[in-house]
Amino acid sequence: MSSSDVETAPKFGTFLGVFTPSVLTILGLVLYLRIGWVVGNLGLPETILIVLIASSITFITGLSASAIATNIKIGVGGEYYMISHSLGLEFGGAIGIPLYLCRTLSLTFYSFGLAEGVSLMVTRWVGQMPEYAVPAIAAAIIIVVTALSGKSASLALKMQIPIMIAVAVSIAALIIGAVSTGYRAPEMVSTYRTAPQGFWYVFAIFFPAVTGFTAGIGMSGDLKNSRKSIPRGTLLAVLTGTIIYVLVPVIFSVTNAVGFEELAQPGVEAWTTTAFLGSLLVFAGMWGAILSSAFGSALTGPRVLQALSEDRLAPKFLSRLSDKGQPAIATWITGALALTAVLLGSLNAVAQFVTILFLTLYVIINFSAALEKLVRDPSYRPTINVPWYVSILGSLGAIFVMLLLNPVACLIAIIIEVLIYLTLRRKALGKRWGDVRAGFWFALTRHALIKLEAHKVDPRNWRPNITVFTEEIEEEIDMVYLATCFNQKMGVLNVCRIFEGWLSRDNLNIGKMESFMKETLSDHGLSAFCKVNVSPDFIQGAIDVAQINGVGHLRSNTVMFGWPNDDVKLDLMLMIMRTISKIGRSTVITKVADLMDQNNFKQIDIWWGGMENNGDMMLLLAHLLRMNPRWRKARIVLRSIVEDPAGKAEVEKCLSDTISSVRIKAEGEVIVNDSRASIAEVIRDHSQHADITFMGLMIPESGREHEYSKKLIELSEGLQSVVFVRNASEFSGKLL
């Protein structure tokens, strides 16, 4: 049965689906075994302070979780679902996989706790039990809890009603017993009788008591209305737990039934001594609370595994449901893992590690809520509004407790989650959805653009924001590669195709054309923004794109053309160059081939004209090109031609000064053309073996484009790859 049939399973409301499992997990072992010990060591004021600090962290986390829950309909997986749909699948998986293991180990831990409690009682009645008794009882508890949870979530949750009654009765018995034995003044100062390590040590021992409030969130996929039930049930459970954890210390502090020395001893004796009917009612409540926590782990763990499976982070068969809508396979696998963990014996160290992993979850929940609030996506409209700084405070509090509990375990947990994240990051994850990261980058980009717009852009801040015009991207992939080398992750690269036609008349699938361009670039290991623009005229279309492409100071400052198949198209490029130069857009016309198939380039030639201010940009582009690993060993040769030998020394000094001022490693060479050969012949003689040759472009007079085109064709003949450059940017004539 697939997860799409989950609607056939019974759904639960706030009380049974969220409040009951959450509050019973909060009121667990610490309430019965450690709260008296806390009072006996700290006194009443500091005990209440500990309760309030710990509960504040969980209450803030509950608020953050509630804010996220009221904004989206949370599916199966609880906290994993919230994080993966807020921060992305990789973050969700980094938390979800450890979360599943935590819930599984928690089932083992609670079963061990209950087994030890049963063993203690049986020992009182019949004498010492064999060593294997506790593991055997724990294994039996795991099997029973797993069977009931896998058969029916409704049955497992309804069984918690009598458990809640048993817990309530044990608390009532404590109150009755305390009242019947008279009162005393509470101890108002800390004594640290059995906890010489101090306040924060006691706090670390107590804190796991309040970490069970997310048990109800784990049932998200089984709720009738998760947006309503999760906030109400979770926050009510946290408040109820806080009240009880304040009430019980007050009772122990003012009753004459047990002394402070006895309170300072860990164990359940303070309860059994004080409560009405002693151990009879107390053990029933304690066992019930532990059993409820085991049920909570057995119910929520498989649902995390189910969600991981649905998102392809676990085998697909794990998301299959039984005919009653339960993740039966995931439940039995969880039970099997929990049974295996019984072989570990004592789980004290594991329990602390589990608490650390839960705390990393709280850090991420708070961080998600804060980020959602800061990014202010229009879709983020929670009915519970939590200020971002409150959620951040919750994250910091959880981090503080993690370090307090065990810095080494904290470091290990973080390393594990980072490794999972990096693994999922590298993996091609097919399932994607909108998450807060897109909004975060959008907000950050907007802020950066506004700040950048406020600054006057100096030539030293120039970056190559290039728009590459292409007709057939597959045939011009070498040009795009060259543009990525110039760009060098320092500017913005756009690849644009001007489709000559009419947007209103032609039946064009622009989205498909753009997708094809992106896929082609991806296949060659290149990345750029791809765009198709429709225009009835190539010249006007290119000019329009050159004018409007980009935002603020990230507008394109350079356009790049490939070598055309006919002279007419080259004439059009020169016409475009004349127009866009007036708005400060530089032009690059390339004639390149087989660049992507080569490695270890050896030489880059630059022919310095000195009159059109193009040399600055040619030098900079050559420098950017050499920053690419495949061009790193190429030497840059700056060449110039003189007709008169007498002028050679002056030009050599000029080239030397230029190279020195731009701080680019290059060589200068001045060629004396005493044979009166044509410029094209001189360039061909000296640069025919260069891997790429840069030459400047001038703006031809109107009507003389075709004549200049013939000159460019002549200059490019016999050379391997040629780049013609026209510098019209803000640093034209200013060496960088």
N, C-alpha and C positions, 0 to 999 in steps of 0.2 A: 504493500500500500504506500503510495507516494505522499509527500508532505503537503501536496495540494489538497488532500482530503482531510486536512487537520480540522476543518470546520465541523466535521461529524463528531469530533471528540467533545465531551462536556466542557463547558467554559465556567470559569469561577469569577466571583466578585471580589470586592475589596477585602472583606473579612477573612474568608476562607483561603483565597488565593494569594494574598499579600501579607496582611496583618498577622495572621496566625503563624505561618512559618517563620516570619521575621522576628516577632516578639519572643517566640519560644526558643529560637536560636540565640537571641540575646540573653535570655534568662537561663543560662546553662550552668556548666561546671563552676565557673568563677563565682557565681552567685552563692553556691552552696559550699564550695571548698576554700574560697579565698577572701570573700568580702569581710568576714570576721577578722581574718589575719591582717587585712589592710587597716581596719579600725584599731586593732590592738597595737599596731606599730605607729600609726600616724596621728591617732586622735581624731575627733569628729570634724573639726574645721578643714584640716588638710585632706581628709577622706572625701568630703563633699567637693573640695576643690579639684581633686583628681577626677571624680565622677563628672564634674561639669566640664573640665578641659577635654576629657576623652569624648564625652557626649557631644561637645561642640564640634569636634572634628567630624564625627559621624553625622551630625545634624546638617552641617554645611554640605557634606558629600551627598546626603539625602536630598537637600535642596537642589544641588546641581543635577543629580540624577532625575529629579522630578521636573526640572526645567526642560531637560532634553526629552523626557518622556511625554510632556504635554505638547511638544512641538511636532513629534512624529508618532505614528502608530508603530509601537515596538513589536517586532515579530519574535519568533522563537530565538532564544539565546541570551536574553536578558542584557547584562552588562556588555557582553561581547557584541551584541547587535547594536547597542547604543554607540559604542566606540567605533566600530567598523563603519557605521553610517555617518559618523561625525568626522573622524580623523582619517578614514580610509581603511581599506581591507588589510593593508600591511600592519597598521597599528592594531587593528582589531584582532588579527591573527597572533600578533606578538603578545597580546594580553589574553586572548581566548584560549590558546593552547595551555599556558600555565594555569589559567583559571579552571579548565577542565581537570587537570591533574590535581589542583588544590581541592576541588570538590570530591574527587575520588579518594584522595588521602584523608580528607576530613571524614568520609564515611568510615574508613578504617579506624581513625583516631577516636571518633565517638563510640564506635562499637567496642573498642578496647576499654574506653572509660566506663561504659555500661557493664561490660564483662567484669571489670575489676570491682565495681560496686556490688554486683550480684555475688561475686566470689567472696567479698568481705562479709556480706550478710550470711551466706551459706556457712562460712567458716565459723561464725559465731554460734550457729545452730548445731552443726554436725562435726566440727573440727577441721583440721588442716586439709586442704585440697591439693592434688598433685600439680606440678609445675605447668603441665600442658593444659590445665583446666581453663585458664584465662584465654589463651589463644583459641582454644576449641569453642568456648562460649562466644568469643568475638566473631569467629567464622560463622557460627550458627546465626548470630544476629544479622550479619551481613547478608546471608542467604535469605533469611525471612524478609528483611527490609527490601532487598532487591526484588524479590518475588512479588511482594505487595505493590511496590512502586511500578514495576513493569506491567503488572496486570491492570492497574487502574490508578491514575493520579487522584481521582475523586475519592477512592477508598482510602488511599494513603493520607490525603488531607483531612478527611472526615475523622480518621483515627486520632488526629491531633486535637480534636475537641475535648475528648476525655483527658488527654494529656494536659491541656491547658487548665482544665478543671483541677487536676491533681496538683499542678504548680500553684494555682490560686489557693487551694486548700492548705498547702504547706506554708504559704506566706501568712494565711489567716491563722494557722496554728501557731506560727512564730509570734504574731501579734498578741494572741490570746495568752500564750505562755508568758510573754514579757509583761503584760499588764497584770497578770495574776501574782507575780512575784515581787512587785513593788519597784520603786524608782530610785535613781541615784543621779548625781551630777556627772555629766559627760566629761571625758578626758579631753582637754582643749589644746594640749601640746603634744608634739610627736615624741616618742620614746625610742623607737627603732629597737624594740626588745629582741626580735628575731630577724630583723632586716637592717643590719648595720651599714649596708651599702647606701642607704639614704632614700630620699623622696622619689627620685626619678627611677630608681630600681623598682620600688613598689609600683610606681605608675606603669612601668613596662610589664610587670606581672599582671596588673589589672586590665590593661587596655584590650587584650583579646576578648574580654567580656562584651564589648560593644561592637564587635566587627561582624556580627551576624545579621545586620539589618538589611543586607542585600539578598537574603534568601528569597524574599517575595519577588524581587525584581527578576530573579532567575526563572520565575514561572510566567514570564511575560507572554509567551506564545499561547498560554492556556487561559488567558484572562478575557472576560467579555469586553472590557473597555480598559485597555492598559493606560490610556491617557488619564483616566480618572482614578483607577485603582492604585497604580504605582505611587503617585504622590500622596494620596490619602493614607494608604496602608503603610507605606515606608515611614513617613514622618510621624504617624500615630504610634508606630512600633518603637521608634527612637524615643519619643516623648514618654511613652509608657515605661520603657526600660530605664530611662533617666529617673523617673519618679520612684520606681522600685529600688534602684540602686542608691538613691538618697534615703528612702524610707528605711530600708533594712539596716544601714549603719546607724541611723538615729535610734532604732529599736535596740540594737546591741549596745549602744553608748549609754542609754538611760535605764536599762533593766538590771535588776539585781540578780537575775538568773545565772549569769556567767561573769566571771571576773575578767579584768583586762589582761591578766597574765594568760588565762586560758584562751582568750580571743586571739592572742598573738601567735598561737600554735596553728599551723595549717591543718585543714581537714574539716570534716562535717560535724565534729563534736559540738561546736558552738550552737549549731542548729538543733541537734538532737537534745542537747541539754536544756535549751530555752523553750522549744516548741511544745505545744500541748500534744500529749500522747507520744512525744519523743520521736524516735526513729521511724515509727510506723507511717506517719504522714509525711515526714521529711524525705525518707528514702523513696516513697512513691512519687513525690514531686520531682526529686533529683533524677531518678531513673527516667521519668517521663520526659523531662527537659532534654536529657541526653539522647533518648530515643527519638524525640522530635527533631533534634539537630541531625541525627543520622538519616531520618526520612527526608529532611530538606536537602541534604547532600545527594541522596539517591534520586531525588526528583529533578534537581537543577543541573547536576553534572551531565547526565545524558542529553539534556536539552541543549547544552553548550556544544556537545559533540555533534548533535543533530544539525545545529546551525553551521558549525565548521564544515560538515559534510555537504550541506546545501550550497556553501560558498566555495566548494572544491578545495578546501584545505584539509580534508580528510576523505577517506574512501566513500564513494557515493552510496553504497549499500547501508551505511550507518544512518542515513536520513529516512530509511523506510519506517513506516508506522504500522502498528498492529490494527486489527479491525476495529479497535476501540480508540484509535487515534493516538496511541502511545508509542514513543520511540523505543520499542521493545529490544531491538538488536543493540542499540546504544546502551540501554539500561543493563543488559546482561554482560556486555563487555565491561562496563563500569564496575559491576559487581565482581567480575572475574579479576580485574586489576586490584580492587580493594581487598579481595581474598589473598592475592599474591603478596600485597603489602603487609598482611598479618605476619608473614615470615620474618619481617624486620624486627619483630619483638617490640621493644619499647619505642614509642614514637614521640618522645619528648622533643628531641632535636628536630624531627620532621615537623612537629606541630609549630615550632617557632618559625621554621622556614615557610610553612604554609601561611602563617600570619603575615610575614613579610610580603609574600606574593599578593595577598589580598590587599595589603596597603598600597602596593604599586598600582593596583586597580583603582583604588580611591584617588590616587594622585592623578591618574589619567582621566577619570570621570570629571573631577574638578577642573582639570586643564581643558577638557573638551568644552565644558560649559562656559568657561572664561573666554576661550577662543571664539566660540559661537557669538558671544555677546560683543566682543571687541570687533569682530569682522563685520557684524551687522548685515548679514545676508538678508535680503527682503523676505526669504522663505522662513527665516528664524523668527517665529512669532509665538513663543511659549506663553501659556496663561499664568505661569509662575515666573516672575522676573527676578533673577538673582544678579546683583551687581557683579561685574567681573572680578573686582578686587576681593569680594567675599569668597568666590570660588578659588581664587589664587591663594587666599589665606588657608583654605581647606587643604590645598595641595601641599603647601609649606608645612602645615601641621602634620600631615601624613608622612612627609619626608623626615621630619624631626623624629617622629615615633619610630620609623624604620631604623634610623641610625641609633636610636636609644635602645631598641630591642637587641639588635645584633648587627654591627657594622659590616662584618664579614658576610653574613647571610644576605644583607642588603646588597652588597657589591655583587655577590654571586647571582642573585635574582635579577639584577639589572643587566648583567652580562648575558644571562640566558635570554632575556626578552629582547635585547639588542641583536643577538645572533639570530633569533627567530625572525625579527623584523628584516634584517639584512637578507636572510634567505628568501623570505617572501618578496622582498623588493626586487631581487634578481629574477625570481620566477615569473613567467608570463601568466599573470592572473587574468582569466577571461571575464570574470564577473566584476563589473564596475558600476558605480553609482555616483551621483553628485555628493560631495562631502565638503566640509568646512575648509579644506586646504585650498580649493579653488577660490573661495571667497577671501581667504587670508591673503593669497598672492595678489588677488585683484585689489584689495584694500591697500596692501603695501605698495603695489605698483602705482596706484592713484596718488598716494601720499608722496611717493618719490618723484612722480612727474610734476606735481605741484611745487615741490621744493626745488626741483631742477629748473622749472620755468622761472623761478624767482632769481636764479643766478644768471649773470651774464656769461655766456659761453665764450671762453678765451680759446685761441688757437691751440693752446697746450691741452685743452680738454677734448679735442677733436677725436671722434670715434668713427670708424667706417660703418655707417648705416647704409647698406647697399640694397638696391632693388635690381634684381637680375631679370631682364626681359628675355623670354625664351619662346620659341615656336614649338619645337618638338623636344621635350625635356630629355628623352632617352638619347637623342643624338647630340645634345649639348651638355651632357653630364660633366664633361671635363671643365667646362666654363663654370658650372655651379661649384665644382670642387675647388677651383681657383678662388672663387668668391668666398668660400668657407675658410680658405687659408688666409685671405686678406682680412676677413672678419675676425678670426682668431678668438672667438668668444668675447670680443670686446665691444661689439656693436650688434645691430639688428640686421638680419639677413632676410629679405623677402624675395621669393621667386614668383614672377608674374607672367602670365600668358595673356597677350592682347588678342582676343578672338574678334576678328572683323565680321561684324554682323549686327543684327538688330535684336535687342533684348525683347521687344514687344512682338516681333514676328517669328524669330527662329525658336524652334523647340529645343532648348538647350538644357542639359542636365549639368549645371555648373558644379553642384556638389560632387557629382561623380568624377568630373574632370579634375577637381581639386584633390579628391581622394587619390586618384591615379598618380598625380604629381607627388603627393606625400609618400605613397607606397614606393614609387620609383626611387626617390631620394633615400628612403629607409633601406631599400634593397642594396644601395651602394654605400650605406653607412653614413649618410649625410642628413643633416636636419636644417630646416628653414621653414619660415611661414610661406604657405603657398596660396596664391590667389589667381582667379580667372576674372578678367575684366572684358566686358563686351562693349565694342565701340564700332560704329560704321567706318571709322577712319583710323588707321594705325597711328599716324602722327599725333592726332588730337588725343587719342586714347592714351598713348605713352606720356604725353605732356600732362594730361589730367592726373594720371597715376603718380607721376613724379612730383606734382604739386601737393597732392593731398595724402600721400602715403605716410603713415606714422602719426604720432601724437606728440605735440610739444617739441622739446629738443630731441626726441627720438624719431623725428621725421627723417625720411631718407635724404642723405646728403650726396649720394653717388648713385648713378644709374649705370648699368653694365649691359652691353650687347655682345652677342656672339657674331662671328663672321658670317655675313649673308651669302646666299647662293648667287646673287646677281648684283650688278653695280647699282641698279636703281634702289635697292633696299639700303645700300650703304649711303646713297645720297640722302635718303629719308632720315637715317640716323644722324647725319651731319646737320640736317635741318632741325631735328629735335634738340641736338646739342646746342645750337645757336639760341633756341628759345629758353631752354632750362638753365643755361648759364646765367641768364638775367635774374633768375631767382635763387642763385647760389648753389645749383646742383652740378656736381662734377660728372664727367662722362668718361667711361672706360669702354673701349671697343677691343675685343679679344679675338685672336686667331690661334686657337690652341688645339692640341690633339694628343691623345694617349698619355695624358698626365697621370691619370689614376693607375695606369699599368706600370708606372716606373717607380723606382726607388733610388735613393742616394744621388740626388741631383747635385751637380758639381759647379754650375756657374749661372749667375744672373747678371745680365748686361743692362746698363742704363745709358741711353744716349742723351746727353745733356745739351739742350739747345740754348738755354740761358736767356731766352727772350720772352717766352710765353708763361713763365712762372710755373711750369709743369714739373720741373725737376724736384721741387719739394715733395709733391705727392708721390712721384715715382719712387723716390728714395724711401719714403715711409711705407709704401706698399711692398717694396722689395724687402724691407726690414720685417714687416709682418709676415711675409711669405716665408722668410728664413726661420721664423719662430716655430714653424711647423716641423715636427720631427723628421719628416722625409726630406726637408730642404735644409736642415741644420748645417750640413757640411758644405753647402754651396757658398762660393765666394761671390761677393757683389763687386762688380767692376763698373766704375763710373767713367764713361768715355765722352770725349768731346773732340770735334774736328776743327782744325785751323788751316787756312790756306797759306798763311805766311809763317815760315819757321821762326821769325822774330817774335811772334806773339805767343809761342808755345810756353815759355816760362811763366808768363803772366797768367795764362789759362790754367797751367798746372798748379800755381799758387792758389788760384781761385777754387779749383776742385779740392785741394788740400784743406783750405779754410772751411769749405762747405762740409766736407766729411768730418772735420774736427768739431764744427759747431753743432752738427746734428747728432753727434755721439753714436754713429752707426759704423760698425766695422765694415770698411769698404776700401777698395783700391782705386786710385785715380789713374787715368791714362789719356794722354792727349795725342791724337793722330794728326800728323802733318800731311795734308792732301796735296803734295807737290806734283803728283801726276795728273792733277785736274780730272780725276775720275768722278763719276756722279756720286752724290751722297748715298744713294741706294747701293752702289757697288762697294763703297767703303764699309758701310754697315754690314753688308753681306760677307765681305772678306774677313772682318774681325769678329762677327757674332754668329756665323753659321753653325758653330759647335756649341754655342751657349744653349742651355736648357730653356731659357726664356729671356726675351729681350723687351725692354721697356723703351717706348718712344713717346714724345709729346705730340699733342694735337693742337692745331690752331683752328680758329673759327674762319671758315672761308666766307668770302663776300657772297651776298645773296645772288643766286643765279650761277655761281661758279662751283657748286657742290660736286658736280660730276667730274670736273677737272681735278678737284682735290682728291676725290675718290680714287682716280687712276693713280695719283701719286702714292696714296696709302697702299694700294695693291702692289705697286712697284717696290715700295720700302719693305713690304712683308715677304716678298718672294725669296726663297732660298733659306729662310729661317725656320727653326723648329717650332717655336711658339712665340707669339708677339702680343704685347699689351700696349695699346695706344691710350694715352691718358690726357684728359683736359681738366685742369684744376680750376674750379670755380668756387671753391669753398671759402670759409672765413679765414683760412690760413694761406690763401693764395699769395705767393711771394714772401711768405714768412717762414723761415726755416724752423722746424720744431726741434 
